[in-house]
Amino acid sequence: MGGQFLGASDLLLHFDPTSDLPIYLQLYEQLRSSIVTQCRLGPGAKLPSTRAFADSLGVSRNTVLAAFEQLLAEGYLEGRAGSGTYVARTLPEAFLGARHQTASKAMARPPARVSERGRIVRALSPSTSLSRVVPQPTVPKPFRMHTPAFDNFPYETWRRLTQRAWDRVRPEMLGYGSPAGWRPLREAIAQYVRASRAVRCEAGQVIITAGAKQAMHFAAQMLTDPGESVFIENPSYSGVRVAFQLAGARLTPLPVDGEGMVIAAGAGVDARLAYVTPSHQYPVGVTMSLRRRLELLDWARRASAWVIEDDYDSEFRYRGRPVASLQGLDDQQRVIYIGTFSKVLMPSMRLAYMIVPPDLVDTFIAARAHHDWQSPIIEQVALTDFINEGHFGRHIRRMRAIYADRQRILVQYARQKLRGLLEVPAKDAGMHLLGWLPQGVDDLAISRDLMDAGVETLPLSQFAAPAGDRGGLLLGYAPFDERDTIAGIDKMALVLERQLALS
Ligand SMILES: Cc1ncc(COP(=O)(O)O)c(C=O)c1O
């Protein structure tokens, strides 16, 4: 079968419209099963183009792309530049040491059955469909997202503070502690957000979590019931979509314009909660206007709904006045504020915090207790000292200057080298920029080609539902000095020139 072209009709695919499983997952599972059993899809077989395949199956091209993406990521398919998609000559089972299975034996063992939640997680997991474009544990290549500048991390100070935390540790600190977190850390955070983000809170409202994502999962589970509607921004952070989908909530994406999420677009929907990134919309980068903030709080009051404010990278604002938090404007105790140390310090620390209205404190402490109890004590103690002794403030000020400079270099060089290929407007804040591709260019395909050329980007379409009409690429700039940025843009220019000439 090697190399031969297969039409969609040869594959005997059929979809069950009544199934809870999305069509792309049905397609993925049937293709995977045909590949594993070598039934109609042998090693090296060529698949139809996604466009032709989608037309012949009567599904959208995005459906086929999503199924192919997952199979590519798992190693069942291989893409060859310019010549299409093929069944891998060596299947992942071989790498895993599985004995060669005959078709009949393989058919006797269908794919492992997992729950609906398992399917959602598997379909959306960074280790499957997005594995080619999300951070990997390797040295970051331009323009990897979500990565601070570790070349400027205060290693020596951090080492000293963790050592000191061990020197001072008392035996009772090593048992189960408070699920809300180390009290001195909660106090330091409360003081920090009051001063720098105008958040109104007491230390007792601060709950330490293992990352902002954990806080989102708690909020999704504690504040919504299955089937209830939740407003999210479109495009939006994928982590929050997963959190609410797993909780069984119904997602209602509302458009984002130059003033932030358009809350009026949700008129008529009885939503219980809204998730927003008002300081720096993720991933587009706009700041929510005061008018919209007031509109959102007014909606929350009238609907008796909750608002989640994800303030993930507000420390890095380069121009204009710092933007105060939405939580600080809320006099109805409807906002749950989430902050993280992943951007300011390091994602692997897994320390973040949620600041919740007083009447939700017990619920969220119980959620943490029942989930994983608490965060590691030594890191909490070291972080408390890092904040209280002024290292945190100094580190933020230093990084702000470095990131502003790195953004300037990226914008300047992109303007020179990527004219007509990618428009990269400057932004006042953050650690990434959104570059716009020419109308009609498939950002997922471009992102994949760039990855093959050693340039890491995230396609905007993966954050939107359904994908908008103009594709874009997210470019992290924080960890890259001038030399890295120039090298990355030069590679991008080559790939984009080639691909855009072909399309
Ligand atoms: C918008 C947004 N919110 C929250 C997070 C999660 O951060 P954490 O590492 O604290 O889970 C991220 C991480 O990339 C993010 O992009």
The ligand as a Gaussian input file, in Angstrom:
#p B3LYP/6-31G(d) Opt

LIG

0 1
 C       -3.826000      33.735000      30.164000
 C       -3.146000      32.788000      31.074000
 N       -3.646000      32.598000      32.290000
 C       -3.092000      31.717000      33.132000
 C       -2.000000      30.979000      32.780000
 C       -1.550000      29.865000      33.702000
 O       -0.559000      30.067000      34.463000
 P       -0.082000      28.971000      35.531000
 O        1.247000      28.537000      35.046000
 O       -0.022000      29.750000      36.789000
 O       -1.066000      27.850000      35.601000
 C       -1.432000      31.146000      31.547000
 C       -0.267000      30.330000      31.184000
 O        0.226000      30.268000      30.171000
 C       -2.018000      32.077000      30.661000
 O       -1.520000      32.261000      29.445000

